[in-house]
């Protein structure tokens, strides 16, 4: 295997993006991601064709945990999974990576000279917007995160490119709240009265009494 890669350039932005996951699960997801990154290089578009068996050998995790972690990474828009004939292709989202350089094995510990060929093609500026602040502030409390995100403007939620999964849920919650606020509710007394009337009309003896009164011209309410 080619080992000329100096570093795995994973950003703190990714680490904090995973704060919505509890501790042990977060560590498993990072472990699986590191395994994927072992084979996903910049020169091939951060793509890797892998089997769960390969990730199992790298991480020591069981296949069930590996599958769960890959599904979580996919939902969080970190690693996209594409099914193939003999396994899956995994594509790492470059938003969470820094541009990397490759070195010859003898040069890994040597500071390289400036070379225009190594100009970074991916410049990542970490700007924490309202969504990022909310996710970070209430890390671990998904319900609170969704409540706070649902208060943001719809355009801001739709434009988010990092916390896509959470924003989709927040948009749904926002729409549900708007429907509830516009809903017209019937007074409880009216509902009980209508149910009582239906119950009476469904009673065979009540219907017989009504028919008897009609045949004999009896109007009970006039005697009250």
ABEGO torsion letter per residue (X at the ends): XBAABABBBBBAAAAAAAAABBAAAAAAAAAAAAAAAAABBAAAGGBBBBBAAAAAAAAGBBAAAAAAAAAAAAAAGABBBBBBAAEBBBBBBAAABBBBBBBBAAAAABBBBBBAAABBABBBBBBBBAAAAAAAAABGBAAAAAAAAAABBAAAAAABAABAAAAAAAAAAAAAAAAAAABBBBBAAAAAAAAAAAAAAABAAAAAAAAAAAAAGBBAAAAX
